[in-house]
Amino acid sequence: MSAELRLARIAEAHTRYVGIAGLTDGICAECGYTDPCPTYIWATTDRDPLALWNPEDDEDDEDD
Ligand SMILES: [Zn+2]
């Protein structure tokens, strides 16, 4: 599987949750972050795939 296709599948998974009758609470169905979540942004932009997961964390220490 190509990297592009893999990213597309990730982005597809990380879309906002839509419940019955199309109700949405505006959060990612996959990880619970506010939509668009960091993973979705990561998967749909031209950022370096090896860069940190969350663009907002670029300045922070990793806590894992
Ligand atoms: Zn997500």
N, CA, C, O and the ligand as a Tripos MOL2 file, in Angstrom:
@<TRIPOS>MOLECULE
protein
  257   255    65     0     0
PROTEIN
NO_CHARGES

@<TRIPOS>ATOM
      1 N           0.8610   -1.2080    0.0000 N.3       1 MET1
      2 CA          0.0000    0.0000    0.0000 C.3       1 MET1
      3 C           0.8870    1.2450    0.0000 C.2       1 MET1
      4 O           1.8510    1.3390    0.7590 O.2       1 MET1
      5 N           0.5410    2.1910   -0.8640 N.am      2 SER2
      6 CA          1.3570    3.4060   -0.9440 C.3       2 SER2
      7 C           1.1470    4.2830    0.2820 C.2       2 SER2
      8 O           0.1370    4.1780    0.9760 O.2       2 SER2
      9 N           2.1090    5.1380    0.5280 N.am      3 ALA3
     10 CA          1.9910    6.0520    1.6620 C.3       3 ALA3
     11 C           0.7820    6.9610    1.4950 C.2       3 ALA3
     12 O           0.0810    7.2620    2.4610 O.2       3 ALA3
     13 N           0.5460    7.3960    0.2610 N.am      4 GLU4
     14 CA         -0.5890    8.2920    0.0180 C.3       4 GLU4
     15 C          -1.9040    7.6000    0.3560 C.2       4 GLU4
     16 O          -2.7750    8.1970    0.9870 O.2       4 GLU4
     17 N          -2.0510    6.3530   -0.0580 N.am      5 LEU5
     18 CA         -3.2860    5.6280    0.2060 C.3       5 LEU5
     19 C          -3.4580    5.3760    1.6980 C.2       5 LEU5
     20 O          -4.5630    5.4420    2.2360 O.2       5 LEU5
     21 N          -2.3400    5.0870    2.3470 N.am      6 ARG6
     22 CA         -2.4020    4.8430    3.7870 C.3       6 ARG6
     23 C          -2.8590    6.1050    4.5120 C.2       6 ARG6
     24 O          -3.6870    6.0420    5.4210 O.2       6 ARG6
     25 N          -2.3210    7.2380    4.1100 N.am      7 LEU7
     26 CA         -2.7280    8.5010    4.7200 C.3       7 LEU7
     27 C          -4.1970    8.7910    4.4450 C.2       7 LEU7
     28 O          -4.9120    9.2980    5.3090 O.2       7 LEU7
     29 N          -4.6420    8.4640    3.2250 N.am      8 ALA8
     30 CA         -6.0400    8.6990    2.8750 C.3       8 ALA8
     31 C          -6.9600    7.8650    3.7650 C.2       8 ALA8
     32 O          -8.0220    8.3330    4.1770 O.2       8 ALA8
     33 N          -6.5600    6.6510    4.0550 N.am      9 ARG9
     34 CA         -7.3780    5.7910    4.9160 C.3       9 ARG9
     35 C          -7.3870    6.3110    6.3470 C.2       9 ARG9
     36 O          -8.4090    6.2480    7.0300 O.2       9 ARG9
     37 N          -6.2650    6.8160    6.7900 N.am     10 ILE10
     38 CA         -6.2090    7.4010    8.1310 C.3      10 ILE10
     39 C          -7.1390    8.6000    8.2050 C.2      10 ILE10
     40 O          -7.9090    8.7470    9.1550 O.2      10 ILE10
     41 N          -7.0580    9.4640    7.1840 N.am     11 ALA11
     42 CA         -7.8970   10.6540    7.1690 C.3      11 ALA11
     43 C          -9.3690   10.2680    7.1500 C.2      11 ALA11
     44 O         -10.2020   10.9260    7.7740 O.2      11 ALA11
     45 N          -9.6810    9.2020    6.4310 N.am     12 GLU12
     46 CA        -11.0700    8.7580    6.3380 C.3      12 GLU12
     47 C         -11.5750    8.2940    7.6970 C.2      12 GLU12
     48 O         -12.7230    8.5480    8.0600 O.2      12 GLU12
     49 N         -10.7250    7.6220    8.4360 N.am     13 ALA13
     50 CA        -11.1160    7.1460    9.7610 C.3      13 ALA13
     51 C         -11.2810    8.3110   10.7380 C.2      13 ALA13
     52 O         -12.1370    8.2780   11.6220 O.2      13 ALA13
     53 N         -10.4580    9.3270   10.5650 N.am     14 HIS14
     54 CA        -10.4610   10.4450   11.4990 C.3      14 HIS14
     55 C         -11.3420   11.5910   11.0130 C.2      14 HIS14
     56 O         -10.8830   12.7210   10.8430 O.2      14 HIS14
     57 N         -12.5850   11.2830   10.7980 N.am     15 THR15
     58 CA        -13.5580   12.3180   10.4610 C.3      15 THR15
     59 C         -14.5540   12.4080   11.5980 C.2      15 THR15
     60 O         -14.6430   11.5100   12.4350 O.2      15 THR15
     61 N         -15.2890   13.4780   11.6220 N.am     16 ARG16
     62 CA        -16.1390   13.6980   12.7840 C.3      16 ARG16
     63 C         -17.2270   12.6440   12.9240 C.2      16 ARG16
     64 O         -17.7610   12.1250   11.9440 O.2      16 ARG16
     65 N         -17.5230   12.3560   14.1510 N.am     17 TYR17
     66 CA        -18.5460   11.3760   14.4480 C.3      17 TYR17
     67 C         -19.9030   11.8920   14.0050 C.2      17 TYR17
     68 O         -20.2860   13.0180   14.3200 O.2      17 TYR17
     69 N         -20.6260   11.0590   13.2730 N.am     18 VAL18
     70 CA        -21.9960   11.3980   12.8860 C.3      18 VAL18
     71 C         -22.9060   10.2920   13.3800 C.2      18 VAL18
     72 O         -22.7490    9.1310   13.0040 O.2      18 VAL18
     73 N         -23.8510   10.6560   14.2190 N.am     19 GLY19
     74 CA        -24.7400    9.6730   14.8220 C.3      19 GLY19
     75 C         -26.0210    9.5010   14.0320 C.2      19 GLY19
     76 O         -26.1070    9.8980   12.8690 O.2      19 GLY19
     77 N         -27.0040    8.9120   14.6660 N.am     20 ILE20
     78 CA        -28.2840    8.7080   14.0100 C.3      20 ILE20
     79 C         -28.8520   10.0590   13.5890 C.2      20 ILE20
     80 O         -28.6810   11.0560   14.2910 O.2      20 ILE20
     81 N         -29.5200   10.0900   12.4560 N.am     21 ALA21
     82 CA        -30.1340   11.3080   11.9300 C.3      21 ALA21
     83 C         -29.1080   12.3720   11.5880 C.2      21 ALA21
     84 O         -29.4470   13.5490   11.4650 O.2      21 ALA21
     85 N         -27.8620   11.9670   11.4360 N.am     22 GLY22
     86 CA        -26.8410   12.9020   11.0010 C.3      22 GLY22
     87 C         -26.3940   13.8900   12.0650 C.2      22 GLY22
     88 O         -25.7430   14.8890   11.7570 O.2      22 GLY22
     89 N         -26.7370   13.6170   13.2990 N.am     23 LEU23
     90 CA        -26.2850   14.5020   14.3680 C.3      23 LEU23
     91 C         -24.7800   14.3610   14.5470 C.2      23 LEU23
     92 O         -24.2170   13.2730   14.4350 O.2      23 LEU23
     93 N         -24.1550   15.4860   14.8260 N.am     24 THR24
     94 CA        -22.7160   15.4320   15.0450 C.3      24 THR24
     95 C         -22.3580   16.2910   16.2440 C.2      24 THR24
     96 O         -22.9750   17.3250   16.4980 O.2      24 THR24
     97 N         -21.3660   15.8480   16.9610 N.am     25 ASP25
     98 CA        -20.9260   16.6570   18.0980 C.3      25 ASP25
     99 C         -19.6090   17.3530   17.7960 C.2      25 ASP25
    100 O         -19.0080   17.9670   18.6770 O.2      25 ASP25
    101 N         -19.1560   17.2560   16.5330 N.am     26 GLY26
    102 CA        -17.9770   17.9960   16.1270 C.3      26 GLY26
    103 C         -16.6690   17.4480   16.6380 C.2      26 GLY26
    104 O         -15.6680   18.1620   16.6820 O.2      26 GLY26
    105 N         -16.6640   16.1980   17.0230 N.am     27 ILE27
    106 CA        -15.3930   15.6040   17.4290 C.3      27 ILE27
    107 C         -15.0570   14.4120   16.5350 C.2      27 ILE27
    108 O         -15.9280   13.8080   15.9100 O.2      27 ILE27
    109 N         -13.7910   14.1040   16.4990 N.am     28 CYS28
    110 CA        -13.3210   12.9860   15.6870 C.3      28 CYS28
    111 C         -13.9020   11.6780   16.2080 C.2      28 CYS28
    112 O         -13.9040   11.4110   17.4090 O.2      28 CYS28
    113 N         -14.3970   10.8630   15.2630 N.am     29 ALA29
    114 CA        -14.9760    9.5770   15.6500 C.3      29 ALA29
    115 C         -13.9030    8.6080   16.1270 C.2      29 ALA29
    116 O         -14.1970    7.6610   16.8570 O.2      29 ALA29
    117 N         -12.6830    8.8390   15.7230 N.am     30 GLU30
    118 CA        -11.6290    7.8670   15.9970 C.3      30 GLU30
    119 C         -10.8930    8.1630   17.3050 C.2      30 GLU30
    120 O         -10.6320    7.2550   18.0950 O.2      30 GLU30
    121 N         -10.5630    9.4250   17.5280 N.am     31 CYS31
    122 CA         -9.7130    9.7190   18.6810 C.3      31 CYS31
    123 C         -10.3440   10.7060   19.6640 C.2      31 CYS31
    124 O          -9.8090   10.9100   20.7540 O.2      31 CYS31
    125 N         -11.4660   11.3190   19.3010 N.am     32 GLY32
    126 CA        -12.1660   12.1540   20.2520 C.3      32 GLY32
    127 C         -11.7000   13.5920   20.3270 C.2      32 GLY32
    128 O         -12.2300   14.3740   21.1160 O.2      32 GLY32
    129 N         -10.7190   13.9520   19.5190 N.am     33 TYR33
    130 CA        -10.3020   15.3500   19.4690 C.3      33 TYR33
    131 C         -11.3090   16.1640   18.6650 C.2      33 TYR33
    132 O         -12.0550   15.6140   17.8550 O.2      33 TYR33
    133 N         -11.3260   17.4680   18.8910 N.am     34 THR34
    134 CA        -12.1820   18.3310   18.1060 C.3      34 THR34
    135 C         -11.8490   18.1910   16.6280 C.2      34 THR34
    136 O         -10.6850   18.2490   16.2310 O.2      34 THR34
    137 N         -12.8800   18.0060   15.8250 N.am     35 ASP35
    138 CA        -12.7030   17.8430   14.3880 C.3      35 ASP35
    139 C         -12.3940   19.1770   13.7390 C.2      35 ASP35
    140 O         -13.0540   20.1520   14.0960 O.2      35 ASP35
    141 N         -11.4410   19.3100   12.8070 N.am     36 PRO36
    142 CA        -10.5530   18.2150   12.3800 C.3      36 PRO36
    143 C          -9.4640   17.9480   13.4160 C.2      36 PRO36
    144 O          -8.8060   18.8720   13.8930 O.2      36 PRO36
    145 N          -9.2900   16.7060   13.7470 N.am     37 CYS37
    146 CA         -8.3350   16.3430   14.7940 C.3      37 CYS37
    147 C          -6.9020   16.4030   14.2580 C.2      37 CYS37
    148 O          -6.6890   16.4300   13.0460 O.2      37 CYS37
    149 N          -5.9390   16.4230   15.1500 N.am     38 PRO38
    150 CA         -4.5330   16.5080   14.7340 C.3      38 PRO38
    151 C          -4.1300   15.4020   13.7730 C.2      38 PRO38
    152 O          -3.3450   15.6350   12.8540 O.2      38 PRO38
    153 N          -4.6520   14.2190   13.9730 N.am     39 THR39
    154 CA         -4.2860   13.1190   13.0810 C.3      39 THR39
    155 C          -4.8180   13.3650   11.6810 C.2      39 THR39
    156 O          -4.1350   13.0990   10.6920 O.2      39 THR39
    157 N          -6.0510   13.8800   11.6010 N.am     40 TYR40
    158 CA         -6.6280   14.1890   10.2930 C.3      40 TYR40
    159 C          -5.8070   15.2530    9.5850 C.2      40 TYR40
    160 O          -5.5060   15.1350    8.3980 O.2      40 TYR40
    161 N          -5.4500   16.2870   10.3240 N.am     41 ILE41
    162 CA         -4.6350   17.3500    9.7480 C.3      41 ILE41
    163 C          -3.2950   16.7860    9.2840 C.2      41 ILE41
    164 O          -2.8090   17.1030    8.1980 O.2      41 ILE41
    165 N          -2.7250   15.9620   10.1160 N.am     42 TRP42
    166 CA         -1.4410   15.3450    9.7820 C.3      42 TRP42
    167 C          -1.5520   14.5250    8.4970 C.2      42 TRP42
    168 O          -0.6510   14.5500    7.6590 O.2      42 TRP42
    169 N          -2.6530   13.8040    8.3470 N.am     43 ALA43
    170 CA         -2.8100   12.8990    7.2060 C.3      43 ALA43
    171 C          -3.2090   13.6200    5.9280 C.2      43 ALA43
    172 O          -3.1100   13.0490    4.8420 O.2      43 ALA43
    173 N          -3.6530   14.8520    6.0400 N.am     44 THR44
    174 CA         -4.1730   15.5320    4.8570 C.3      44 THR44
    175 C          -3.3420   16.7500    4.4630 C.2      44 THR44
    176 O          -3.7150   17.4840    3.5480 O.2      44 THR44
    177 N          -2.2390   16.9650    5.1340 N.am     45 THR45
    178 CA         -1.3780   18.0640    4.7400 C.3      45 THR45
    179 C          -0.0460   17.5210    4.2500 C.2      45 THR45
    180 O           0.2270   16.3250    4.3520 O.2      45 THR45
    181 N           0.7620   18.3960    3.7290 N.am     46 ASP46
    182 CA          2.0460   17.9810    3.1760 C.3      46 ASP46
    183 C           3.1650   18.0560    4.2010 C.2      46 ASP46
    184 O           4.3400   18.1710    3.8510 O.2      46 ASP46
    185 N           2.7870   17.9900    5.4670 N.am     47 ARG47
    186 CA          3.8210   17.9740    6.4960 C.3      47 ARG47
    187 C           4.7040   16.7520    6.3070 C.2      47 ARG47
    188 O           4.2980   15.7510    5.7160 O.2      47 ARG47
    189 N           5.8870   16.8570    6.8090 N.am     48 ASP48
    190 CA          6.7700   15.7080    6.8140 C.3      48 ASP48
    191 C           6.1140   14.5570    7.5960 C.2      48 ASP48
    192 O           5.7910   14.7190    8.7730 O.2      48 ASP48
    193 N           5.9210   13.4180    6.9620 N.am     49 PRO49
    194 CA          5.2730   12.2940    7.6560 C.3      49 PRO49
    195 C           6.0190   11.8630    8.9060 C.2      49 PRO49
    196 O           5.4460   11.2230    9.7880 O.2      49 PRO49
    197 N           7.2800   12.2070    8.9840 N.am     50 LEU50
    198 CA          8.0580   11.8260   10.1560 C.3      50 LEU50
    199 C           8.0340   12.8920   11.2370 C.2      50 LEU50
    200 O           8.6430   12.7340   12.2950 O.2      50 LEU50
    201 N           7.3200   13.9870   10.9600 N.am     51 ALA51
    202 CA          7.2350   15.0560   11.9520 C.3      51 ALA51
    203 C           6.3570   14.6170   13.1140 C.2      51 ALA51
    204 O           5.7220   13.5630   13.0790 O.2      51 ALA51
    205 N           6.3410   15.4370   14.1190 N.am     52 LEU52
    206 CA          5.5320   15.1070   15.2810 C.3      52 LEU52
    207 C           4.0710   14.9890   14.9080 C.2      52 LEU52
    208 O           3.5870   15.6530   13.9910 O.2      52 LEU52
    209 N           3.3800   14.1350   15.6340 N.am     53 TRP53
    210 CA          1.9910   13.8170   15.3370 C.3      53 TRP53
    211 C           1.1010   15.0460   15.3830 C.2      53 TRP53
    212 O           0.2910   15.2690   14.4830 O.2      53 TRP53
    213 N           1.2510   15.8340   16.4230 N.am     54 ASN54
    214 CA          0.3550   16.9690   16.6070 C.3      54 ASN54
    215 C           1.0820   18.2670   16.2810 C.2      54 ASN54
    216 O           2.0540   18.6190   16.9480 O.2      54 ASN54
    217 N           0.6140   18.9860   15.2520 N.am     55 PRO55
    218 CA          1.2840   20.2390   14.8740 C.3      55 PRO55
    219 C           1.3990   21.2050   16.0350 C.2      55 PRO55
    220 O           2.3550   21.9760   16.1090 O.2      55 PRO55
    221 N           0.4440   21.1710   16.9340 N.am     56 GLU56
    222 CA          0.4560   22.0910   18.0650 C.3      56 GLU56
    223 C           1.4980   21.6990   19.1020 C.2      56 GLU56
    224 O           1.8050   22.4760   20.0060 O.2      56 GLU56
    225 N           2.0350   20.5080   18.9740 N.am     57 ASP57
    226 CA          3.0270   20.0270   19.9250 C.3      57 ASP57
    227 C           4.4540   20.2500   19.4570 C.2      57 ASP57
    228 O           5.4070   19.8450   20.1230 O.2      57 ASP57
    229 N           4.5930   20.8930   18.3120 N.am     58 ASP58
    230 CA          5.9330   21.0540   17.7710 C.3      58 ASP58
    231 C           6.8790   21.7330   18.7490 C.2      58 ASP58
    232 O           8.0800   21.4630   18.7530 O.2      58 ASP58
    233 N           6.3340   22.6110   19.5740 N.am     59 GLU59
    234 CA          7.1810   23.3720   20.4820 C.3      59 GLU59
    235 C           7.2990   22.7030   21.8470 C.2      59 GLU59
    236 O           8.0960   23.1200   22.6880 O.2      59 GLU59
    237 N           6.5070   21.6760   22.0550 N.am     60 ASP60
    238 CA          6.4570   21.0760   23.3890 C.3      60 ASP60
    239 C           7.3320   19.8240   23.4970 C.2      60 ASP60
    240 O           7.7590   19.2440   22.4980 O.2      60 ASP60
    241 N           7.5740   19.4420   24.7230 N.am     61 ASP61
    242 CA          8.2540   18.1800   24.9510 C.3      61 ASP61
    243 C           7.2900   17.0380   24.7160 C.2      61 ASP61
    244 O           6.0860   17.1660   24.9370 O.2      61 ASP61
    245 N           7.8270   15.9300   24.2720 N.am     62 GLU62
    246 CA          6.9790   14.7550   24.1480 C.3      62 GLU62
    247 C           6.7550   14.1750   25.5360 C.2      62 GLU62
    248 O           7.6680   14.1300   26.3600 O.2      62 GLU62
    249 N           5.5440   13.7380   25.7790 N.am     63 ASP63
    250 CA          5.2660   13.1900   27.1200 C.3      63 ASP63
    251 C           4.8730   11.7230   27.0370 C.2      63 ASP63
    252 O           3.9860   11.2410   27.7410 O.2      63 ASP63
    253 N           5.5680   11.0460   26.1530 N.am     64 ASP64
    254 CA          5.2360    9.6120   26.0990 C.3      64 ASP64
    255 C           6.4540    8.7560   26.2860 C.2      64 ASP64
    256 O           6.3550    7.5290   26.2690 O.2      64 ASP64
    257 ZN         -8.8910   11.6190   15.0340 Zn       65 ZN65
@<TRIPOS>BOND
     1     1     2 1
     2     2     3 1
     3     3     4 2
     4     3     5 am
     5     5     6 1
     6     6     7 1
     7     7     8 2
     8     7     9 am
     9     9    10 1
    10    10    11 1
    11    11    12 2
    12    11    13 am
    13    13    14 1
    14    14    15 1
    15    15    16 2
    16    15    17 am
    17    17    18 1
    18    18    19 1
    19    19    20 2
    20    19    21 am
    21    21    22 1
    22    22    23 1
    23    23    24 2
    24    23    25 am
    25    25    26 1
    26    26    27 1
    27    27    28 2
    28    27    29 am
    29    29    30 1
    30    30    31 1
    31    31    32 2
    32    31    33 am
    33    33    34 1
    34    34    35 1
    35    35    36 2
    36    35    37 am
    37    37    38 1
    38    38    39 1
    39    39    40 2
    40    39    41 am
    41    41    42 1
    42    42    43 1
    43    43    44 2
    44    43    45 am
    45    45    46 1
    46    46    47 1
    47    47    48 2
    48    47    49 am
    49    49    50 1
    50    50    51 1
    51    51    52 2
    52    51    53 am
    53    53    54 1
    54    54    55 1
    55    55    56 2
    56    55    57 am
    57    57    58 1
    58    58    59 1
    59    59    60 2
    60    59    61 am
    61    61    62 1
    62    62    63 1
    63    63    64 2
    64    63    65 am
    65    65    66 1
    66    66    67 1
    67    67    68 2
    68    67    69 am
    69    69    70 1
    70    70    71 1
    71    71    72 2
    72    71    73 am
    73    73    74 1
    74    74    75 1
    75    75    76 2
    76    75    77 am
    77    77    78 1
    78    78    79 1
    79    79    80 2
    80    79    81 am
    81    81    82 1
    82    82    83 1
    83    83    84 2
    84    83    85 am
    85    85    86 1
    86    86    87 1
    87    87    88 2
    88    87    89 am
    89    89    90 1
    90    90    91 1
    91    91    92 2
    92    91    93 am
    93    93    94 1
    94    94    95 1
    95    95    96 2
    96    95    97 am
    97    97    98 1
    98    98    99 1
    99    99   100 2
   100    99   101 am
   101   101   102 1
   102   102   103 1
   103   103   104 2
   104   103   105 am
   105   105   106 1
   106   106   107 1
   107   107   108 2
   108   107   109 am
   109   109   110 1
   110   110   111 1
   111   111   112 2
   112   111   113 am
   113   113   114 1
   114   114   115 1
   115   115   116 2
   116   115   117 am
   117   117   118 1
   118   118   119 1
   119   119   120 2
   120   119   121 am
   121   121   122 1
   122   122   123 1
   123   123   124 2
   124   123   125 am
   125   125   126 1
   126   126   127 1
   127   127   128 2
   128   127   129 am
   129   129   130 1
   130   130   131 1
   131   131   132 2
   132   131   133 am
   133   133   134 1
   134   134   135 1
   135   135   136 2
   136   135   137 am
   137   137   138 1
   138   138   139 1
   139   139   140 2
   140   139   141 am
   141   141   142 1
   142   142   143 1
   143   143   144 2
   144   143   145 am
   145   145   146 1
   146   146   147 1
   147   147   148 2
   148   147   149 am
   149   149   150 1
   150   150   151 1
   151   151   152 2
   152   151   153 am
   153   153   154 1
   154   154   155 1
   155   155   156 2
   156   155   157 am
   157   157   158 1
   158   158   159 1
   159   159   160 2
   160   159   161 am
   161   161   162 1
   162   162   163 1
   163   163   164 2
   164   163   165 am
   165   165   166 1
   166   166   167 1
   167   167   168 2
   168   167   169 am
   169   169   170 1
   170   170   171 1
   171   171   172 2
   172   171   173 am
   173   173   174 1
   174   174   175 1
   175   175   176 2
   176   175   177 am
   177   177   178 1
   178   178   179 1
   179   179   180 2
   180   179   181 am
   181   181   182 1
   182   182   183 1
   183   183   184 2
   184   183   185 am
   185   185   186 1
   186   186   187 1
   187   187   188 2
   188   187   189 am
   189   189   190 1
   190   190   191 1
   191   191   192 2
   192   191   193 am
   193   193   194 1
   194   194   195 1
   195   195   196 2
   196   195   197 am
   197   197   198 1
   198   198   199 1
   199   199   200 2
   200   199   201 am
   201   201   202 1
   202   202   203 1
   203   203   204 2
   204   203   205 am
   205   205   206 1
   206   206   207 1
   207   207   208 2
   208   207   209 am
   209   209   210 1
   210   210   211 1
   211   211   212 2
   212   211   213 am
   213   213   214 1
   214   214   215 1
   215   215   216 2
   216   215   217 am
   217   217   218 1
   218   218   219 1
   219   219   220 2
   220   219   221 am
   221   221   222 1
   222   222   223 1
   223   223   224 2
   224   223   225 am
   225   225   226 1
   226   226   227 1
   227   227   228 2
   228   227   229 am
   229   229   230 1
   230   230   231 1
   231   231   232 2
   232   231   233 am
   233   233   234 1
   234   234   235 1
   235   235   236 2
   236   235   237 am
   237   237   238 1
   238   238   239 1
   239   239   240 2
   240   239   241 am
   241   241   242 1
   242   242   243 1
   243   243   244 2
   244   243   245 am
   245   245   246 1
   246   246   247 1
   247   247   248 2
   248   247   249 am
   249   249   250 1
   250   250   251 1
   251   251   252 2
   252   251   253 am
   253   253   254 1
   254   254   255 1
   255   255   256 2
@<TRIPOS>SUBSTRUCTURE
     1 MET1         2 RESIDUE 1 A MET
     2 SER2         6 RESIDUE 1 A SER
     3 ALA3        10 RESIDUE 1 A ALA
     4 GLU4        14 RESIDUE 1 A GLU
     5 LEU5        18 RESIDUE 1 A LEU
     6 ARG6        22 RESIDUE 1 A ARG
     7 LEU7        26 RESIDUE 1 A LEU
     8 ALA8        30 RESIDUE 1 A ALA
     9 ARG9        34 RESIDUE 1 A ARG
    10 ILE10       38 RESIDUE 1 A ILE
    11 ALA11       42 RESIDUE 1 A ALA
    12 GLU12       46 RESIDUE 1 A GLU
    13 ALA13       50 RESIDUE 1 A ALA
    14 HIS14       54 RESIDUE 1 A HIS
    15 THR15       58 RESIDUE 1 A THR
    16 ARG16       62 RESIDUE 1 A ARG
    17 TYR17       66 RESIDUE 1 A TYR
    18 VAL18       70 RESIDUE 1 A VAL
    19 GLY19       74 RESIDUE 1 A GLY
    20 ILE20       78 RESIDUE 1 A ILE
    21 ALA21       82 RESIDUE 1 A ALA
    22 GLY22       86 RESIDUE 1 A GLY
    23 LEU23       90 RESIDUE 1 A LEU
    24 THR24       94 RESIDUE 1 A THR
    25 ASP25       98 RESIDUE 1 A ASP
    26 GLY26      102 RESIDUE 1 A GLY
    27 ILE27      106 RESIDUE 1 A ILE
    28 CYS28      110 RESIDUE 1 A CYS
    29 ALA29      114 RESIDUE 1 A ALA
    30 GLU30      118 RESIDUE 1 A GLU
    31 CYS31      122 RESIDUE 1 A CYS
    32 GLY32      126 RESIDUE 1 A GLY
    33 TYR33      130 RESIDUE 1 A TYR
    34 THR34      134 RESIDUE 1 A THR
    35 ASP35      138 RESIDUE 1 A ASP
    36 PRO36      142 RESIDUE 1 A PRO
    37 CYS37      146 RESIDUE 1 A CYS
    38 PRO38      150 RESIDUE 1 A PRO
    39 THR39      154 RESIDUE 1 A THR
    40 TYR40      158 RESIDUE 1 A TYR
    41 ILE41      162 RESIDUE 1 A ILE
    42 TRP42      166 RESIDUE 1 A TRP
    43 ALA43      170 RESIDUE 1 A ALA
    44 THR44      174 RESIDUE 1 A THR
    45 THR45      178 RESIDUE 1 A THR
    46 ASP46      182 RESIDUE 1 A ASP
    47 ARG47      186 RESIDUE 1 A ARG
    48 ASP48      190 RESIDUE 1 A ASP
    49 PRO49      194 RESIDUE 1 A PRO
    50 LEU50      198 RESIDUE 1 A LEU
    51 ALA51      202 RESIDUE 1 A ALA
    52 LEU52      206 RESIDUE 1 A LEU
    53 TRP53      210 RESIDUE 1 A TRP
    54 ASN54      214 RESIDUE 1 A ASN
    55 PRO55      218 RESIDUE 1 A PRO
    56 GLU56      222 RESIDUE 1 A GLU
    57 ASP57      226 RESIDUE 1 A ASP
    58 ASP58      230 RESIDUE 1 A ASP
    59 GLU59      234 RESIDUE 1 A GLU
    60 ASP60      238 RESIDUE 1 A ASP
    61 ASP61      242 RESIDUE 1 A ASP
    62 GLU62      246 RESIDUE 1 A GLU
    63 ASP63      250 RESIDUE 1 A ASP
    64 ASP64      254 RESIDUE 1 A ASP
    65 ZN65       257 GROUP 0 **** ****
